[in-house]
Amino acid sequence: MNKNSKPRIVVIGGGTGSFTALTGLKKYPVNLTAVVTMMDSGGSSGRLRDELGVLPPGDIRQCLVALSHSSTLMRDLFTYRFEDGNLKGHTFGNIFLSTLEKTTGSIEKAISEIGKILKIEGTVAPVTFSKTDLCVELIDGKIIEGETHIDDADGKKKRSRIKKAFLKPKVISNPTAINAITHADLILIGPGDLYTSIIPNLLVGGVTNALKKSKAKKVYALNLMTKYGQTTHYSASDHVQDLEKYIGKNMLDFVLVNNKMPNKKTLEWYEKFAEEPVLNNLEKINTFKIISNNLIKDVILKKNIADQQRRSIIRHDPDKLAKAVIDLL
Amino acid sequence: MNKNSKPRIVVIGGGTGSFTALTGLKKYPVNLTAVVTMMDSGGSSGRLRDELGVLPPGDIRQCLVALSHSSTLMRDLFTYRFEDGNLKGHTFGNIFLSTLEKTTGSIEKAISEIGKILKIEGTVAPVTFSKTDLCVELIDGKIIEGETHIDDADGKKKRSRIKKAFLKPKVISNPTAINAITHADLILIGPGDLYTSIIPNLLVGGVTNALKKSKAKKVYALNLMTKYGQTTHYSASDHVQDLEKYIGKNMLDFVLVNNKMPNKKTLEWYEKFAEEPVLNNLEKINTFKIISNNLIKDVILKKNIADQQRRSIIRHDPDKLAKAVIDLL
């Protein structure tokens, strides 16, 4: 690490996980880059992708809002989700990003313009600028194509374990993302859904190579809960094992695990979806150090995000998570 | 007029007419206020009004873009019209205004925030902050409710002349609009559709009174073409006569009329919709001065506005119109 500059931290992921990590980390004097999955194919992002022919904006939007230093008003605007009419389900920020991509012809330019409006500090780097779909092959040989179809398991249908993930078509990475990974002091992988937020980034050509070359400390923040359909009944070691299929063995320096159980009511809610806390069964003989902390947020389910879509109701606490990460620098 | 300050010009209207006037006038060292109709009930504005419960944003958006000193990119973004999917027909700027109105709870705040992003110079003052509908009573006694229904005459159905316009319910005016009118040096009424862009402003409680009190020079910029369903076969004097029903006799100081005929091809296009140039039959014995100039723009129909909606293909030239107005100061 260059002693004259701020520590460079790269967060690899997407969705709420990256939002949470960035929200906590931006309070420290660090240089942040969010490397963001571009494989979302459902919800507002999926519709904009299909209808306007743009790249999926949702994960980018969440990172932009997290890195924003603008007024609450502007951040509220970007996360505003329409509840009625034809706009129903879209967030304003998604529409803004997609419209700017259409008018400028480039998502990079769109991100840069919105970055100015939202006064972001740091960099949001889509992992790729190419259109591609996430696919998984299950152990029973079944192939599922499209992020949203991997994600939409409803807890009633039985689905066998994921054997491997791949992109269709193969795509190359955004040089900004590769550069950030290569020169980082610390790389935080996660938190986020293993197969739909984290692994898609690792499948893009050049990313795992850059991770190997990078001298950064590599930290994996485990999810708090399993996710039905992609990590059903997964323990901590199952998560790490699957992740290592893509980044390689002996790559992780630290694994962050939560050690505080959610309350009974929360657990009952998750049980309805066959989801449960990620059990820490990691053994100390591993090549990485296990950091076991209370990382959860006490605040539960916000009313304004309780829309039609099903959402987790426990979260990483941005401040606890950020402190645990910063302590590793 | 206060010699130490810039001349204060108020443009009363909405839609493309106000856009054109403001685009030309902003090049002069004047203090501009756009008093804008809030009675649009069709198209993108109408849908947002119905679905989100907001005030119609379209006329405000056009004035904001006209007064913008920001990059072409931002102005392009605001006027971007979606062509596919559920967003089809909406302009981005309309969605932006409506979302901000929802998140801030106030169209005033929304205008102020967007004004900053678009770097506007001048003021956009909605004529009212209350929800109301424009209605007209025809000579045959028929009542038409809603701006869009007045506007949607298709040139095939015969419709009798408009007897009077009124608002349902009656609403009070925005004090900012009244203040601007009262203290203006010059008030430009129009150009714009007489019944759907100009008169709605005059029906709002307090506006005609402020016009009477104001020592400003009052200028009426006549439309170039008649509009089927509201000013079918109207001559210049028909326009003035109808306008004077609302502002009162002897109120106008100047009437601006175009004296350059559009080319034959353009006229043929309009003939299909039973629309024709506004004939200048104004007599010099009137209480106002007639300014007859070439005011039209040679550039015709832009491809990117040739969407589903029917639009005029001749326009006032912003520079010629502005010069004619500035000469009257």
Contacts between the chains, C-beta under 8 A, distances in Angstrom:
chain1	res1	chain2	res2	distance
A	47	B	85	6.7
A	47	B	86	7.0
A	48	B	85	7.9
A	50	B	85	7.3
A	51	B	84	4.9
A	51	B	85	2.8
A	51	B	86	6.9
A	51	B	87	7.1
A	52	B	82	7.3
A	52	B	84	6.3
A	52	B	85	6.7
A	52	B	87	7.7
A	73	B	103	6.7
A	73	B	104	6.2
A	73	B	109	8.0
A	73	B	113	6.8
A	74	B	113	7.6
A	76	B	103	4.8
A	77	B	99	6.0
A	77	B	100	5.9
A	77	B	103	5.0
A	80	B	99	5.3
A	80	B	102	6.5
A	80	B	103	5.2
A	82	B	52	7.3
A	82	B	99	7.7
A	84	B	51	4.9
A	84	B	52	6.3
A	85	B	47	6.7
A	85	B	48	7.9
A	85	B	50	7.4
A	85	B	51	2.8
A	85	B	52	6.7
A	86	B	47	7.0
A	86	B	51	6.9
A	86	B	86	4.2
A	86	B	87	7.1
A	86	B	90	8.0
A	87	B	51	7.0
A	87	B	52	7.6
A	87	B	86	7.1
A	87	B	87	7.3
A	87	B	90	7.9
A	87	B	95	7.0
A	90	B	86	8.0
A	90	B	87	7.9
A	92	B	95	7.2
A	92	B	96	7.6
A	92	B	99	4.4
A	95	B	87	7.1
A	95	B	92	7.2
A	95	B	95	6.0
A	96	B	92	7.6
A	96	B	96	7.4
A	99	B	77	6.0
A	99	B	80	5.3
A	99	B	82	7.7
A	99	B	92	4.4
A	100	B	77	5.9
A	102	B	80	6.5
A	103	B	73	6.7
A	103	B	76	4.8
A	103	B	77	5.0
A	103	B	80	5.2
A	104	B	73	6.2
A	109	B	73	8.0
A	113	B	73	6.8
A	113	B	74	7.6
A	117	B	117	6.1
